[in-house]
Amino acid sequence: MSMQHSCGIARAVGRVAAVVVAAVLMSGCSSDDPAQAKEWQQDYCTKLGSWQDAAHATTTNEADADTGDGQGVQSPEPDNTEWAGHAVIEASKRLDRADLEHGGTHILDDTVNAVRGDAGAEGRAVSYCDSSGFEALVSSAG
């Protein structure tokens, strides 16, 4: 019986530990700290700008290759654009969890749609950075 009691205690401790870990992780997403919120917004806008640079360079180079002879045109690796898109989506998830949206924005939805090619969503994401004070980190959409 002692063995069953030990196993029961171990399971209970494991469950409590899992709940504590989940609570700590969730509390780490709070936007109560204005400096932390600004840091997350700056990180998002930096990553949005990097994604824009990669995505727009690919589009520009493809258009140049279509009009020219293709000599000397080297487009960035598609993986760079994909990686940058993934990074900005992850940053938007952090803003969403911390409830750092403003003005009725849906930053996560707008970011995902922008990465999928929606110019209107990209414009709204850029506007978010503008209103957050990080307009220099992104390109105007359009």
N, CA, C and O atoms as a GROMACS GRO file, in nm:
protein
  568
    1MET      N    1   0.082  -0.118   0.000
    1MET     CA    2   0.000   0.000   0.000
    1MET      C    3   0.086   0.125   0.000
    1MET      O    4   0.047   0.227  -0.056
    2SER      N    5   0.199   0.119   0.060
    2SER     CA    6   0.288   0.233   0.065
    2SER      C    7   0.329   0.277  -0.076
    2SER      O    8   0.343   0.396  -0.103
    3MET      N    9   0.348   0.179  -0.164
    3MET     CA   10   0.388   0.209  -0.302
    3MET      C   11   0.276   0.283  -0.374
    3MET      O   12   0.303   0.378  -0.448
    4GLN      N   13   0.150   0.240  -0.355
    4GLN     CA   14   0.038   0.308  -0.419
    4GLN      C   15   0.025   0.452  -0.368
    4GLN      O   16  -0.003   0.544  -0.445
    5HIS      N   17   0.046   0.470  -0.241
    5HIS     CA   18   0.038   0.603  -0.182
    5HIS      C   19   0.146   0.694  -0.240
    5HIS      O   20   0.120   0.811  -0.270
    6SER      N   21   0.266   0.641  -0.257
    6SER     CA   22   0.378   0.718  -0.314
    6SER      C   23   0.348   0.758  -0.458
    6SER      O   24   0.375   0.871  -0.499
    7CYS      N   25   0.292   0.665  -0.534
    7CYS     CA   26   0.259   0.695  -0.674
    7CYS      C   27   0.150   0.801  -0.683
    7CYS      O   28   0.156   0.889  -0.769
    8GLY      N   29   0.053   0.794  -0.595
    8GLY     CA   30  -0.054   0.893  -0.594
    8GLY      C   31  -0.001   1.032  -0.562
    8GLY      O   32  -0.042   1.131  -0.622
    9ILE      N   33   0.090   1.039  -0.467
    9ILE     CA   34   0.150   1.168  -0.430
    9ILE      C   35   0.233   1.221  -0.547
    9ILE      O   36   0.228   1.341  -0.576
   10ALA      N   37   0.307   1.135  -0.613
   10ALA     CA   38   0.391   1.177  -0.726
   10ALA      C   39   0.304   1.232  -0.838
   10ALA      O   40   0.338   1.333  -0.899
   11ARG      N   41   0.191   1.166  -0.867
   11ARG     CA   42   0.100   1.215  -0.971
   11ARG      C   43   0.041   1.350  -0.934
   11ARG      O   44   0.030   1.439  -1.018
   12ALA      N   45   0.002   1.366  -0.808
   12ALA     CA   46  -0.055   1.492  -0.762
   12ALA      C   47   0.048   1.605  -0.771
   12ALA      O   48   0.016   1.716  -0.813
   13VAL      N   49   0.170   1.576  -0.732
   13VAL     CA   50   0.277   1.676  -0.740
   13VAL      C   51   0.302   1.714  -0.886
   13VAL      O   52   0.322   1.831  -0.919
   14GLY      N   53   0.300   1.615  -0.972
   14GLY     CA   54   0.319   1.641  -1.115
   14GLY      C   55   0.210   1.730  -1.172
   14GLY      O   56   0.238   1.821  -1.250
   15ARG      N   57   0.087   1.705  -1.132
   15ARG     CA   58  -0.026   1.788  -1.179
   15ARG      C   59  -0.014   1.932  -1.128
   15ARG      O   60  -0.036   2.027  -1.203
   16VAL      N   61   0.021   1.945  -1.002
   16VAL     CA   62   0.037   2.079  -0.945
   16VAL      C   63   0.150   2.152  -1.015
   16VAL      O   64   0.138   2.271  -1.045
   17ALA      N   65   0.259   2.084  -1.042
   17ALA     CA   66   0.372   2.146  -1.110
   17ALA      C   67   0.331   2.194  -1.249
   17ALA      O   68   0.371   2.303  -1.291
   18ALA      N   69   0.254   2.115  -1.320
   18ALA     CA   70   0.209   2.154  -1.454
   18ALA      C   71   0.121   2.279  -1.448
   18ALA      O   72   0.132   2.367  -1.534
   19VAL      N   73   0.034   2.286  -1.348
   19VAL     CA   74  -0.051   2.403  -1.332
   19VAL      C   75   0.032   2.526  -1.300
   19VAL      O   76   0.007   2.634  -1.353
   20VAL      N   77   0.131   2.511  -1.214
   20VAL     CA   78   0.217   2.624  -1.176
   20VAL      C   79   0.295   2.673  -1.298
   20VAL      O   80   0.305   2.794  -1.320
   21VAL      N   81   0.351   2.581  -1.376
   21VAL     CA   82   0.426   2.619  -1.496
   21VAL      C   83   0.336   2.695  -1.594
   21VAL      O   84   0.376   2.797  -1.650
   22ALA      N   85   0.215   2.646  -1.614
   22ALA     CA   86   0.121   2.714  -1.704
   22ALA      C   87   0.088   2.854  -1.654
   22ALA      O   88   0.082   2.948  -1.732
   23ALA      N   89   0.068   2.868  -1.525
   23ALA     CA   90   0.035   2.999  -1.468
   23ALA      C   91   0.152   3.096  -1.484
   23ALA      O   92   0.132   3.213  -1.515
   24VAL      N   93   0.273   3.048  -1.464
   24VAL     CA   94   0.391   3.134  -1.479
   24VAL      C   95   0.406   3.177  -1.624
   24VAL      O   96   0.435   3.293  -1.651
   25LEU      N   97   0.388   3.085  -1.716
   25LEU     CA   98   0.401   3.119  -1.858
   25LEU      C   99   0.295   3.221  -1.900
   25LEU      O  100   0.326   3.314  -1.974
   26MET      N  101   0.174   3.205  -1.854
   26MET     CA  102   0.068   3.297  -1.890
   26MET      C  103   0.091   3.434  -1.828
   26MET      O  104   0.061   3.536  -1.891
   27SER      N  105   0.142   3.439  -1.708
   27SER     CA  106   0.166   3.568  -1.644
   27SER      C  107   0.279   3.643  -1.712
   27SER      O  108   0.287   3.766  -1.701
   28GLY      N  109   0.367   3.573  -1.781
   28GLY     CA  110   0.477   3.637  -1.852
   28GLY      C  111   0.430   3.716  -1.972
   28GLY      O  112   0.510   3.788  -2.030
   29CYS      N  113   0.305   3.706  -2.010
   29CYS     CA  114   0.253   3.777  -2.128
   29CYS      C  115   0.178   3.902  -2.089
   29CYS      O  116   0.109   3.961  -2.173
   30SER      N  117   0.189   3.944  -1.968
   30SER     CA  118   0.116   4.062  -1.923
   30SER      C  119   0.175   4.189  -1.982
   30SER      O  120   0.296   4.199  -2.001
   31SER      N  121   0.088   4.284  -2.011
   31SER     CA  122   0.134   4.412  -2.064
   31SER      C  123   0.130   4.520  -1.956
   31SER      O  124   0.122   4.638  -1.988
   32ASP      N  125   0.137   4.482  -1.829
   32ASP     CA  126   0.132   4.577  -1.719
   32ASP      C  127   0.256   4.666  -1.716
   32ASP      O  128   0.250   4.776  -1.661
   33ASP      N  129   0.365   4.623  -1.772
   33ASP     CA  130   0.490   4.698  -1.773
   33ASP      C  131   0.500   4.777  -1.903
   33ASP      O  132   0.522   4.718  -2.009
   34PRO      N  133   0.485   4.910  -1.898
   34PRO     CA  134   0.489   4.990  -2.021
   34PRO      C  135   0.620   4.975  -2.098
   34PRO      O  136   0.619   4.976  -2.221
   35ALA      N  137   0.732   4.961  -2.028
   35ALA     CA  138   0.861   4.944  -2.096
   35ALA      C  139   0.863   4.812  -2.172
   35ALA      O  140   0.914   4.804  -2.284
   36GLN      N  141   0.809   4.707  -2.111
   36GLN     CA  142   0.804   4.576  -2.177
   36GLN      C  143   0.712   4.583  -2.298
   36GLN      O  144   0.743   4.526  -2.403
   37ALA      N  145   0.600   4.651  -2.284
   37ALA     CA  146   0.506   4.664  -2.395
   37ALA      C  147   0.572   4.735  -2.513
   37ALA      O  148   0.559   4.691  -2.627
   38LYS      N  149   0.644   4.843  -2.486
   38LYS     CA  150   0.714   4.916  -2.593
   38LYS      C  151   0.820   4.828  -2.658
   38LYS      O  152   0.839   4.833  -2.780
   39GLU      N  153   0.889   4.749  -2.577
   39GLU     CA  154   0.991   4.658  -2.631
   39GLU      C  155   0.928   4.556  -2.726
   39GLU      O  156   0.982   4.528  -2.833
   40TRP      N  157   0.814   4.501  -2.687
   40TRP     CA  158   0.746   4.404  -2.773
   40TRP      C  159   0.694   4.469  -2.901
   40TRP      O  160   0.701   4.410  -3.008
   41GLN      N  161   0.644   4.593  -2.889
   41GLN     CA  162   0.597   4.663  -3.008
   41GLN      C  163   0.714   4.693  -3.102
   41GLN      O  164   0.701   4.678  -3.223
   42GLN      N  165   0.826   4.735  -3.047
   42GLN     CA  166   0.943   4.762  -3.129
   42GLN      C  167   0.992   4.634  -3.197
   42GLN      O  168   1.027   4.636  -3.314
   43ASP      N  169   0.993   4.525  -3.123
   43ASP     CA  170   1.034   4.397  -3.180
   43ASP      C  171   0.942   4.358  -3.296
   43ASP      O  172   0.989   4.315  -3.401
   44TYR      N  173   0.812   4.375  -3.276
   44TYR     CA  174   0.715   4.344  -3.381
   44TYR      C  175   0.741   4.430  -3.504
   44TYR      O  176   0.747   4.378  -3.616
   45CYS      N  177   0.756   4.559  -3.485
   45CYS     CA  178   0.773   4.650  -3.598
   45CYS      C  179   0.905   4.625  -3.670
   45CYS      O  180   0.912   4.637  -3.792
   46THR      N  181   1.009   4.589  -3.596
   46THR     CA  182   1.137   4.553  -3.658
   46THR      C  183   1.120   4.430  -3.745
   46THR      O  184   1.169   4.425  -3.858
   47LYS      N  185   1.049   4.331  -3.693
   47LYS     CA  186   1.028   4.206  -3.769
   47LYS      C  187   0.934   4.229  -3.887
   47LYS      O  188   0.951   4.167  -3.992
   48LEU      N  189   0.836   4.317  -3.871
   48LEU     CA  190   0.747   4.350  -3.983
   48LEU      C  191   0.829   4.415  -4.094
   48LEU      O  192   0.812   4.382  -4.211
   49GLY      N  193   0.917   4.509  -4.057
   49GLY     CA  194   1.002   4.574  -4.156
   49GLY      C  195   1.095   4.476  -4.227
   49GLY      O  196   1.115   4.487  -4.348
   50SER      N  197   1.150   4.382  -4.153
   50SER     CA  198   1.238   4.280  -4.213
   50SER      C  199   1.160   4.192  -4.310
   50SER      O  200   1.208   4.159  -4.419
   51TRP      N  201   1.038   4.154  -4.270
   51TRP     CA  202   0.956   4.075  -4.360
   51TRP      C  203   0.923   4.155  -4.486
   51TRP      O  204   0.932   4.102  -4.597
   52GLN      N  205   0.887   4.282  -4.470
   52GLN     CA  206   0.856   4.366  -4.585
   52GLN      C  207   0.976   4.373  -4.680
   52GLN      O  208   0.960   4.360  -4.802
   53ASP      N  209   1.094   4.395  -4.625
   53ASP     CA  210   1.214   4.403  -4.709
   53ASP      C  211   1.233   4.274  -4.788
   53ASP      O  212   1.260   4.278  -4.908
   54ALA      N  213   1.220   4.161  -4.722
   54ALA     CA  214   1.239   4.032  -4.790
   54ALA      C  215   1.130   4.008  -4.893
   54ALA      O  216   1.158   3.966  -5.005
   55ALA      N  217   1.005   4.033  -4.856
   55ALA     CA  218   0.893   4.006  -4.946
   55ALA      C  219   0.895   4.099  -5.066
   55ALA      O  220   0.871   4.056  -5.179
   56HIS      N  221   0.923   4.225  -5.043
   56HIS     CA  222   0.922   4.322  -5.153
   56HIS      C  223   1.044   4.306  -5.242
   56HIS      O  224   1.035   4.332  -5.363
   57ALA      N  225   1.156   4.264  -5.187
   57ALA     CA  226   1.275   4.239  -5.269
   57ALA      C  227   1.249   4.121  -5.362
   57ALA      O  228   1.291   4.123  -5.478
   58THR      N  229   1.182   4.019  -5.312
   58THR     CA  230   1.149   3.903  -5.395
   58THR      C  231   1.056   3.944  -5.507
   58THR      O  232   1.077   3.904  -5.622
   59THR      N  233   0.955   4.023  -5.477
   59THR     CA  234   0.859   4.069  -5.578
   59THR      C  235   0.928   4.157  -5.682
   59THR      O  236   0.905   4.142  -5.802
   60THR      N  237   1.012   4.249  -5.637
   60THR     CA  238   1.083   4.340  -5.728
   60THR      C  239   1.178   4.262  -5.817
   60THR      O  240   1.184   4.286  -5.938
   61ASN      N  241   1.253   4.169  -5.760
   61ASN     CA  242   1.348   4.092  -5.839
   61ASN      C  243   1.278   4.003  -5.941
   61ASN      O  244   1.329   3.983  -6.051
   62GLU      N  245   1.162   3.949  -5.905
   62GLU     CA  246   1.086   3.867  -6.001
   62GLU      C  247   1.038   3.953  -6.116
   62GLU      O  248   1.041   3.909  -6.231
   63ALA      N  249   0.992   4.074  -6.088
   63ALA     CA  250   0.947   4.164  -6.194
   63ALA      C  251   1.064   4.204  -6.283
   63ALA      O  252   1.049   4.210  -6.405
   64ASP      N  253   1.180   4.232  -6.224
   64ASP     CA  254   1.299   4.266  -6.302
   64ASP      C  255   1.341   4.150  -6.390
   64ASP      O  256   1.382   4.171  -6.504
   65ALA      N  257   1.332   4.030  -6.338
   65ALA     CA  258   1.371   3.912  -6.416
   65ALA      C  259   1.276   3.892  -6.534
   65ALA      O  260   1.319   3.846  -6.640
   66ASP      N  261   1.148   3.926  -6.516
   66ASP     CA  262   1.052   3.912  -6.624
   66ASP      C  263   1.077   4.013  -6.736
   66ASP      O  264   1.053   3.983  -6.853
   67THR      N  265   1.124   4.132  -6.701
   67THR     CA  266   1.143   4.237  -6.802
   67THR      C  267   1.282   4.238  -6.860
   67THR      O  268   1.302   4.290  -6.970
   68GLY      N  269   1.379   4.183  -6.792
   68GLY     CA  270   1.516   4.187  -6.840
   68GLY      C  271   1.561   4.052  -6.891
   68GLY      O  272   1.481   3.962  -6.917
   69ASP      N  273   1.692   4.042  -6.905
   69ASP     CA  274   1.747   3.916  -6.953
   69ASP      C  275   1.777   3.819  -6.841
   69ASP      O  276   1.816   3.705  -6.864
   70GLY      N  277   1.757   3.865  -6.717
   70GLY     CA  278   1.778   3.778  -6.602
   70GLY      C  279   1.923   3.770  -6.560
   70GLY      O  280   1.954   3.707  -6.460
   71GLN      N  281   2.012   3.833  -6.635
   71GLN     CA  282   2.153   3.832  -6.601
   71GLN      C  283   2.179   3.922  -6.481
   71GLN      O  284   2.133   4.036  -6.478
   72GLY      N  285   2.250   3.874  -6.385
   72GLY     CA  286   2.288   3.955  -6.271
   72GLY      C  287   2.177   3.978  -6.170
   72GLY      O  288   2.199   4.046  -6.070
   73VAL      N  289   2.059   3.925  -6.193
   73VAL     CA  290   1.950   3.942  -6.098
   73VAL      C  291   1.952   3.824  -6.004
   73VAL      O  292   1.935   3.709  -6.045
   74GLN      N  293   1.973   3.853  -5.879
   74GLN     CA  294   1.977   3.747  -5.780
   74GLN      C  295   1.871   3.774  -5.676
   74GLN      O  296   1.883   3.866  -5.595
   75SER      N  297   1.766   3.693  -5.678
   75SER     CA  298   1.658   3.714  -5.581
   75SER      C  299   1.696   3.650  -5.449
   75SER      O  300   1.771   3.552  -5.445
   76PRO      N  301   1.644   3.705  -5.340
   76PRO     CA  302   1.672   3.645  -5.210
   76PRO      C  303   1.611   3.506  -5.202
   76PRO      O  304   1.517   3.472  -5.275
   77GLU      N  305   1.666   3.428  -5.115
   77GLU     CA  306   1.615   3.293  -5.097
   77GLU      C  307   1.471   3.299  -5.047
   77GLU      O  308   1.441   3.376  -4.956
   78PRO      N  309   1.381   3.218  -5.104
   78PRO     CA  310   1.243   3.216  -5.054
   78PRO      C  311   1.236   3.182  -4.906
   78PRO      O  312   1.144   3.226  -4.836
   79ASP      N  313   1.333   3.105  -4.857
   79ASP     CA  314   1.334   3.069  -4.715
   79ASP      C  315   1.349   3.192  -4.627
   79ASP      O  316   1.294   3.196  -4.517
   80ASN      N  317   1.422   3.295  -4.674
   80ASN     CA  318   1.438   3.418  -4.596
   80ASN      C  319   1.304   3.487  -4.578
   80ASN      O  320   1.271   3.532  -4.468
   81THR      N  321   1.226   3.495  -4.684
   81THR     CA  322   1.094   3.557  -4.675
   81THR      C  323   1.003   3.474  -4.585
   81THR      O  324   0.930   3.529  -4.502
   82GLU      N  325   1.009   3.345  -4.600
   82GLU     CA  326   0.927   3.256  -4.517
   82GLU      C  327   0.966   3.267  -4.370
   82GLU      O  328   0.881   3.274  -4.282
   83TRP      N  329   1.096   3.269  -4.345
   83TRP     CA  330   1.145   3.281  -4.207
   83TRP      C  331   1.102   3.414  -4.148
   83TRP      O  332   1.055   3.419  -4.034
   84ALA      N  333   1.119   3.523  -4.224
   84ALA     CA  334   1.081   3.656  -4.176
   84ALA      C  335   0.930   3.663  -4.150
   84ALA      O  336   0.887   3.725  -4.053
   85GLY      N  337   0.851   3.599  -4.235
   85GLY     CA  338   0.706   3.595  -4.215
   85GLY      C  339   0.670   3.522  -4.087
   85GLY      O  340   0.584   3.566  -4.010
   86HIS      N  341   0.736   3.410  -4.064
   86HIS     CA  342   0.711   3.333  -3.942
   86HIS      C  343   0.749   3.416  -3.818
   86HIS      O  344   0.677   3.416  -3.718
   87ALA      N  345   0.863   3.488  -3.826
   87ALA     CA  346   0.909   3.567  -3.711
   87ALA      C  347   0.812   3.679  -3.677
   87ALA      O  348   0.784   3.704  -3.560
   88VAL      N  349   0.759   3.748  -3.779
   88VAL     CA  350   0.667   3.858  -3.751
   88VAL      C  351   0.533   3.806  -3.701
   88VAL      O  352   0.468   3.871  -3.619
   89ILE      N  353   0.491   3.690  -3.747
   89ILE     CA  354   0.366   3.630  -3.696
   89ILE      C  355   0.383   3.594  -3.548
   89ILE      O  356   0.293   3.618  -3.468
   90GLU      N  357   0.497   3.536  -3.513
   90GLU     CA  358   0.522   3.503  -3.372
   90GLU      C  359   0.523   3.629  -3.286
   90GLU      O  360   0.469   3.629  -3.175
   91ALA      N  361   0.584   3.737  -3.335
   91ALA     CA  362   0.585   3.863  -3.260
   91ALA      C  363   0.443   3.918  -3.245
   91ALA      O  364   0.410   3.974  -3.141
   92SER      N  365   0.359   3.902  -3.348
   92SER     CA  366   0.221   3.951  -3.339
   92SER      C  367   0.140   3.867  -3.239
   92SER      O  368   0.048   3.919  -3.176
   93LYS      N  369   0.173   3.741  -3.226
   93LYS     CA  370   0.105   3.656  -3.127
   93LYS      C  371   0.133   3.707  -2.986
   93LYS      O  372   0.045   3.707  -2.900
   94ARG      N  373   0.256   3.750  -2.963
   94ARG     CA  374   0.291   3.802  -2.830
   94ARG      C  375   0.212   3.930  -2.802
   94ARG      O  376   0.163   3.949  -2.691
   95LEU      N  377   0.200   4.018  -2.902
   95LEU     CA  378   0.122   4.141  -2.884
   95LEU      C  379  -0.025   4.108  -2.858
   95LEU      O  380  -0.090   4.171  -2.774
   96ASP      N  381  -0.075   4.010  -2.930
   96ASP     CA  382  -0.215   3.969  -2.914
   96ASP      C  383  -0.239   3.914  -2.773
   96ASP      O  384  -0.337   3.951  -2.707
   97ARG      N  385  -0.151   3.826  -2.727
   97ARG     CA  386  -0.166   3.767  -2.593
   97ARG      C  387  -0.156   3.874  -2.484
   97ARG      O  388  -0.224   3.865  -2.382
   98ALA      N  389  -0.073   3.975  -2.507
   98ALA     CA  390  -0.055   4.080  -2.407
   98ALA      C  391  -0.159   4.190  -2.420
   98ALA      O  392  -0.156   4.288  -2.346
   99ASP      N  393  -0.250   4.174  -2.514
   99ASP     CA  394  -0.358   4.270  -2.537
   99ASP      C  395  -0.302   4.409  -2.567
   99ASP      O  396  -0.347   4.509  -2.511
  100LEU      N  397  -0.203   4.412  -2.656
  100LEU     CA  398  -0.140   4.538  -2.693
  100LEU      C  399  -0.193   4.593  -2.825
  100LEU      O  400  -0.126   4.671  -2.893
  101GLU      N  401  -0.312   4.552  -2.860
  101GLU     CA  402  -0.375   4.608  -2.979
  101GLU      C  403  -0.441   4.740  -2.939
  101GLU      O  404  -0.477   4.759  -2.823
  102HIS      N  405  -0.456   4.829  -3.035
  102HIS     CA  406  -0.523   4.955  -3.006
  102HIS      C  407  -0.596   5.003  -3.129
  102HIS      O  408  -0.564   4.965  -3.242
  103GLY      N  409  -0.694   5.087  -3.106
  103GLY     CA  410  -0.770   5.142  -3.217
  103GLY      C  411  -0.852   5.038  -3.292
  103GLY      O  412  -0.879   5.054  -3.411
  104GLY      N  413  -0.893   4.934  -3.224
  104GLY     CA  414  -0.975   4.831  -3.289
  104GLY      C  415  -0.898   4.741  -3.383
  104GLY      O  416  -0.957   4.671  -3.465
  105THR      N  417  -0.764   4.742  -3.373
  105THR     CA  418  -0.684   4.657  -3.462
  105THR      C  419  -0.693   4.511  -3.419
  105THR      O  420  -0.724   4.479  -3.304
  106HIS      N  421  -0.665   4.426  -3.512
  106HIS     CA  422  -0.652   4.281  -3.487
  106HIS      C  423  -0.516   4.243  -3.541
  106HIS      O  424  -0.505   4.184  -3.649
  107ILE      N  425  -0.413   4.275  -3.466
  107ILE     CA  426  -0.276   4.268  -3.514
  107ILE      C  427  -0.237   4.128  -3.560
  107ILE      O  428  -0.166   4.114  -3.659
  108LEU      N  429  -0.282   4.025  -3.491
  108LEU     CA  430  -0.248   3.889  -3.531
  108LEU      C  431  -0.311   3.857  -3.666
  108LEU      O  432  -0.243   3.810  -3.757
  109ASP      N  433  -0.440   3.883  -3.680
  109ASP     CA  434  -0.508   3.856  -3.807
  109ASP      C  435  -0.448   3.938  -3.920
  109ASP      O  436  -0.424   3.886  -4.030
  110ASP      N  437  -0.424   4.066  -3.894
  110ASP     CA  438  -0.366   4.152  -3.998
  110ASP      C  439  -0.228   4.103  -4.040
  110ASP      O  440  -0.195   4.105  -4.158
  111THR      N  441  -0.148   4.059  -3.944
  111THR     CA  442  -0.013   4.014  -3.976
  111THR      C  443  -0.017   3.885  -4.059
  111THR      O  444   0.054   3.874  -4.159
  112VAL      N  445  -0.098   3.791  -4.017
  112VAL     CA  446  -0.110   3.665  -4.093
  112VAL      C  447  -0.157   3.694  -4.234
  112VAL      O  448  -0.102   3.640  -4.330
  113ASN      N  449  -0.257   3.779  -4.248
  113ASN     CA  450  -0.309   3.811  -4.381
  113ASN      C  451  -0.207   3.888  -4.465
  113ASN      O  452  -0.199   3.869  -4.586
  114ALA      N  453  -0.130   3.976  -4.402
  114ALA     CA  454  -0.026   4.050  -4.474
  114ALA      C  455   0.079   3.954  -4.529
  114ALA      O  456   0.120   3.966  -4.644
  115VAL      N  457   0.122   3.860  -4.447
  115VAL     CA  458   0.221   3.762  -4.491
  115VAL      C  459   0.166   3.677  -4.606
  115VAL      O  460   0.243   3.628  -4.689
  116ARG      N  461   0.037   3.658  -4.609
  116ARG     CA  462  -0.026   3.583  -4.719
  116ARG      C  463  -0.047   3.668  -4.844
  116ARG      O  464  -0.093   3.616  -4.946
  117GLY      N  465  -0.015   3.798  -4.837
  117GLY     CA  466  -0.022   3.882  -4.955
  117GLY      C  467  -0.133   3.985  -4.956
  117GLY      O  468  -0.155   4.049  -5.059
  118ASP      N  469  -0.204   4.003  -4.848
  118ASP     CA  470  -0.314   4.101  -4.841
  118ASP      C  471  -0.255   4.240  -4.814
  118ASP      O  472  -0.211   4.268  -4.703
  119ALA      N  473  -0.255   4.326  -4.916
  119ALA     CA  474  -0.197   4.460  -4.904
  119ALA      C  475  -0.273   4.546  -4.802
  119ALA      O  476  -0.211   4.626  -4.733
  120GLY      N  477  -0.403   4.530  -4.792
  120GLY     CA  478  -0.480   4.606  -4.694
  120GLY      C  479  -0.439   4.569  -4.552
  120GLY      O  480  -0.426   4.656  -4.466
  121ALA      N  481  -0.420   4.440  -4.528
  121ALA     CA  482  -0.376   4.394  -4.395
  121ALA      C  483  -0.235   4.445  -4.366
  121ALA      O  484  -0.205   4.483  -4.252
  122GLU      N  485  -0.151   4.447  -4.466
  122GLU     CA  486  -0.015   4.501  -4.447
  122GLU      C  487  -0.023   4.648  -4.409
  122GLU      O  488   0.050   4.694  -4.321
  123GLY      N  489  -0.111   4.722  -4.475
  123GLY     CA  490  -0.129   4.863  -4.442
  123GLY      C  491  -0.175   4.884  -4.299
  123GLY      O  492  -0.130   4.976  -4.232
  124ARG      N  493  -0.264   4.797  -4.252
  124ARG     CA  494  -0.311   4.809  -4.113
  124ARG      C  495  -0.198   4.775  -4.015
  124ARG      O  496  -0.187   4.837  -3.909
  125ALA      N  497  -0.115   4.677  -4.048
  125ALA     CA  498  -0.001   4.642  -3.963
  125ALA      C  499   0.098   4.759  -3.958
  125ALA      O  500   0.151   4.791  -3.852
  126VAL      N  501   0.123   4.820  -4.072
  126VAL     CA  502   0.211   4.937  -4.078
  126VAL      C  503   0.152   5.052  -3.995
  126VAL      O  504   0.225   5.120  -3.923
  127SER      N  505   0.022   5.072  -4.005
  127SER     CA  506  -0.044   5.177  -3.927
  127SER      C  507  -0.028   5.152  -3.777
  127SER      O  508  -0.013   5.246  -3.699
  128TYR      N  509  -0.033   5.024  -3.737
  128TYR     CA  510  -0.011   4.990  -3.596
  128TYR      C  511   0.127   5.037  -3.552
  128TYR      O  512   0.142   5.096  -3.444
  129CYS      N  513   0.227   5.012  -3.635
  129CYS     CA  514   0.363   5.055  -3.600
  129CYS      C  515   0.373   5.207  -3.599
  129CYS      O  516   0.440   5.265  -3.513
  130ASP      N  517   0.306   5.272  -3.694
  130ASP     CA  518   0.304   5.419  -3.696
  130ASP      C  519   0.247   5.474  -3.566
  130ASP      O  520   0.305   5.563  -3.504
  131SER      N  521   0.133   5.421  -3.524
  131SER     CA  522   0.067   5.472  -3.405
  131SER      C  523   0.139   5.432  -3.276
  131SER      O  524   0.115   5.490  -3.170
  132SER      N  525   0.227   5.331  -3.286
  132SER     CA  526   0.306   5.289  -3.170
  132SER      C  527   0.436   5.368  -3.158
  132SER      O  528   0.508   5.356  -3.059
  133GLY      N  529   0.465   5.449  -3.261
  133GLY     CA  530   0.586   5.530  -3.258
  133GLY      C  531   0.706   5.466  -3.326
  133GLY      O  532   0.819   5.512  -3.309
  134PHE      N  533   0.683   5.360  -3.402
  134PHE     CA  534   0.793   5.290  -3.467
  134PHE      C  535   0.780   5.292  -3.619
  134PHE      O  536   0.814   5.195  -3.687
  135GLU      N  537   0.731   5.404  -3.672
  135GLU     CA  538   0.708   5.416  -3.815
  135GLU      C  539   0.837   5.405  -3.897
  135GLU      O  540   0.833   5.366  -4.013
  136ALA      N  541   0.951   5.439  -3.838
  136ALA     CA  542   1.078   5.433  -3.911
  136ALA      C  543   1.123   5.290  -3.936
  136ALA      O  544   1.212   5.267  -4.018
  137LEU      N  545   1.064   5.194  -3.866
  137LEU     CA  546   1.107   5.055  -3.879
  137LEU      C  547   1.036   4.981  -3.993
  137LEU      O  548   1.076   4.870  -4.028
  138VAL      N  549   0.932   5.041  -4.050
  138VAL     CA  550   0.854   4.974  -4.153
  138VAL      C  551   0.846   5.062  -4.277
  138VAL      O  552   0.871   5.183  -4.272
  139SER      N  553   0.810   4.998  -4.389
  139SER     CA  554   0.788   5.071  -4.513
  139SER      C  555   0.641   5.100  -4.525
  139SER      O  556   0.557   5.024  -4.476
  140SER      N  557   0.608   5.210  -4.590
  140SER     CA  558   0.466   5.236  -4.612
  140SER      C  559   0.411   5.130  -4.706
  140SER      O  560   0.476   5.093  -4.804
  141ALA      N  561   0.294   5.082  -4.676
  141ALA     CA  562   0.232   4.978  -4.760
  141ALA      C  563   0.157   5.045  -4.873
  141ALA      O  564   0.091   5.147  -4.854
  142GLY      N  565   0.169   4.986  -4.990
  142GLY     CA  566   0.088   5.040  -5.098
  142GLY      C  567   0.156   5.053  -5.225
  142GLY      O  568   0.095   5.098  -5.322
   0.00000   0.00000   0.00000
